[in-house]
C-alpha cells in the first residue's frame, strides 16, 4: 500500500510516517516508480507506535516494541527489552508523582498559612 493509504488506515499523517521512517521505525520498500510501499505489518507497527506515544512514551522508547513485533512476537511488549522500557517508564511516572505530591503539599501549606479557614481538598 502507498503512504496515503497507510496514513488513512492508521489515522497518522504522511509527514509522521516519513518521520517514523527517518528514525528507522518504519522500513518502506520502494517500487520501481520510487513510491514508498508498505505492508499490513506496517499498519500494526504504526498502531503500536501511536498507542505508546499516546501514553507518554517517546519515539525512541517505542523502538524495542517495534523490534519485538518485527521478530514475530504477537505483542510488542512481550520482549525483555520492552519490559525494561515499561519498568523505566513506571519509575519515571512514580518520580513525577512524588514531585507533584511534594508540590501539592507545599501549595496546601502556603494556602493554609495565607488563609487559615480555607478548605484544602484531598
C-alpha positions in Angstrom: 0.0 0.0 0.0 1.2 3.5 -0.6 1.8 6.1 2.1 -1.5 7.8 1.7 -3.4 4.6 2.3 -1.3 3.7 5.4 -1.9 7.2 6.7 -5.7 6.9 6.2 -5.8 3.4 7.7 -3.8 4.4 10.8 -5.0 8.0 11.3 -1.5 9.3 11.1 -0.3 12.0 8.8 2.1 11.1 5.9 4.5 13.5 7.4 4.5 11.5 10.7 5.0 8.3 8.7 8.0 9.8 6.9 9.3 10.9 10.3 9.0 7.3 11.7 10.8 6.0 8.6 13.6 8.6 9.0 14.1 7.4 12.6 14.2 3.7 11.5 10.9 2.7 13.0 9.3 2.0 9.6 11.0 0.5 6.6 9.2 1.3 3.4 10.1 -0.6 0.4 10.4 1.4 -2.8 8.6 0.4 -6.0 10.1 0.8 -9.4 8.4 4.2 -9.6 10.2 5.3 -6.4 7.0 5.4 -4.4 7.0 4.0 -0.8 5.3 0.7 -0.4 4.0 -0.5 2.9 2.6 -3.9 4.1 -0.1 -5.0 6.5 2.7 -5.4 9.1 3.4 -1.7 8.9 -0.2 -1.0 10.0 0.5 -2.9 13.2 3.8 -1.1 13.7 2.2 2.3 13.3 -0.6 1.4 15.7 1.9 0.2 18.3 3.9 3.5 17.9 0.8 5.6 18.2 -0.5 3.7 21.3 2.8 4.1 23.1 3.1 7.8 22.2 -0.4 8.4 23.5 0.6 7.2 27.0 3.7 9.3 27.2 6.4 7.2 25.7 9.0 9.0 23.5 9.5 7.9 19.9 12.8 6.3 20.9 11.0 4.4 23.7 8.9 2.7 21.0 11.9 1.1 19.3 12.2 -2.1 21.4 8.4 -2.7 21.0 8.7 -2.3 17.2 11.8 -4.6 17.1 9.8 -7.1 19.2 7.0 -7.1 16.7 9.4 -7.4 13.8 10.9 -10.5 15.4 7.4 -12.1 15.1 6.0 -11.7 18.6 2.3 -11.1 18.9 2.8 -8.3 21.3 5.4 -5.5 21.2 5.6 -5.6 25.0 6.5 -9.3 25.3 10.3 -9.0 24.8 12.7 -8.3 27.7 13.9 -5.0 26.1 10.3 -3.8 26.0 9.7 -4.8 29.6 12.8 -2.8 30.6 11.2 0.3 28.9 7.9 -0.3 30.7 9.7 -0.6 34.0 11.8 2.6 33.4 8.7 4.5 32.4 6.8 3.4 35.5 9.8 4.6 37.6 9.7 7.9 35.8 6.0 8.2 36.4 6.4 7.3 40.1 9.0 10.1 40.4 6.8 12.6 38.7 4.0 11.6 41.2 6.4 12.1 44.1 7.3 15.6 42.8 3.7 16.6 42.2 2.7 15.4 45.7 5.5 17.4 47.3 4.4 20.5 45.3 0.8 19.9 46.3 1.8 19.7 49.9 3.8 23.0 49.6 0.9 24.8 47.9 -1.6 23.4 50.5 0.7 24.6 53.3 1.0 28.1 51.8 -2.8 28.2 51.4 -3.3 27.2 55.0 -0.9 29.8 56.1 -2.4 32.5 54.0 -6.0 31.6 54.6 -6.4 29.7 57.9 -10.1 29.0 57.4 -9.8 27.9 53.7 -10.6 24.3 53.0 -7.9 22.2 51.3 -9.3 19.2 49.4 -7.5 15.9 49.1 
